[in-house]
Amino acid sequence: MKVEAPRVSQGTALILLLFFFLLLVSVLGASTDRDLRMSTRCPKPHFVLVHGYGGGAWSWYKIRCLLEASGYEVTCLDLKGAGIDNTNSTTIHTFDAYNQPLINFFARNLRDNEKVILVGHSAGGLSVTDASHKFSNKIQVAIYVAATMLKHGFVTDQDIKDGVPHNIAGGSKSQLHMSPQEDVVLASMLSRPVPLEALKQARFRGDGADRVRRVYIKTKYDHTLKPEQQDAMIKKWPPAPSDVFVLNTDHNPLVSDPFVLSGLLVKVSASTECN
Ligand SMILES: *[C@@H]1O[C@H](CO)[C@@H](O)[C@H](O)[C@H]1NC(C)=O
């Protein structure tokens, strides 16, 4: 039996060839463009995460895991007397001493022209603002998570009222009322005493921090830094309206809603201009 081979005219063959050629060019083109963006124009985002009252680098263990699994570079720091830093907190008398590890990091540990995404939780917001004043050219975006956000630190009585949280005892149940019980226990085991008087001395001069884009992530059921306090600080030193987000969590979405928080951090990082 004779089987007829399908007949392809020369014209059709030429069109097919052209089609595959164009496909190849567009695939190669897309990948070079992406490689270029990753390697030179937009390097992989580097998150620097700063803990709050009594916390430490460990406070970010869930977020760090999620961001690293997604391929981001992540740095978590212990401020003075926090986490596994062996300074006795009774010897920390100034905010500058407390925040020295973050300032040293910016001064020494970044590559030339490198910019980071700086994230502060709770009192970590004071550290973020301090660094924004001093290293605005090294910060792509500053993200405050249920954090103290005061442009000049604690200057007036109203600043104290707005920016100092309630119930800061480490692992206190009211701070973590929507968090897994394991995390309440972990926090009660790892929290260190807070040099609160030193923190209240946080004062920042000038307008340097205004050069940094700020994002605020509010926590709706927060009994520690209450929503009214967060709103007052946002009103006083407002980020762009589209840069204010709300999570339906307690004071610590780092452990009570890590998937949503890390997703939001990635979303913000994707919306930054890289240079
Ligand atoms: C820290 O210093 C205080 C005052 O000197 C002392 O009472 C306390 O035992 C010290 N804490 C630790 C963990 O060494």
The ligand as a Gaussian input file, in Angstrom:
#p B3LYP/6-31G(d) Opt

LIG

0 1
 C       23.929000      42.730000      84.567000
 O       24.390000      43.745000      85.384000
 C       23.639000      43.919000      86.582000
 C       24.136000      45.165000      87.301000
 O       25.528000      45.207000      87.341000
 C       23.751000      42.666000      87.433000
 O       22.960000      42.794000      88.597000
 C       23.240000      41.485000      86.607000
 O       23.423000      40.279000      87.334000
 C       23.974000      41.403000      85.280000
 N       23.339000      40.387000      84.475000
 C       24.000000      39.407000      83.888000
 C       23.194000      38.443000      83.090000
 O       25.210000      39.284000      83.982000

